[in-house]
Amino acid sequence: MSGKALHGLCAVALVSGTAVLAQPARSGGGSASGANKQICRTIVDTGSRLGRSRACHTAQEWAELRRQTQQTVDHIQNARPWNTCPPNC
């Protein structure tokens, strides 16, 4: 499952022009429960050594972002002209 998620994030990173580092950095703070614990990841702009930002979301929010990313990639791949052309065009 995490391999598919990583591939989805990488695919969106390539499409959007940003890259997400593979290793998430977990934020400190022991008072948050497991479901509401924030997971922070560093996002690096492709082509820049200085362009970095940090995104923090819960595990459920990261899962939703992965789902949306996969849906977007599937839409882009299926919307190509050669996929919609009739057999004898």
NORWOHU-V879692 format. One record per pair of residues at least 12 apart in sequence whose C-alpha atoms are under 6 Angstrom apart, sorted by sequence separation. I is the first residue (numbers start at 0). J is the second residue. If there is no record, write none. Layout:
i:I j:J
i:I j:J
//
This chain:
i:41 j:53
i:25 j:38
i:40 j:53
i:25 j:39
i:40 j:54
i:24 j:39
i:39 j:54
i:24 j:40
i:39 j:55
i:23 j:40
i:38 j:55
i:37 j:55
i:38 j:56
i:37 j:56
i:38 j:57
i:37 j:57
i:36 j:57
i:35 j:57
i:19 j:42
i:18 j:43
i:17 j:44
i:18 j:45
i:17 j:45
i:16 j:45
i:7 j:69
//
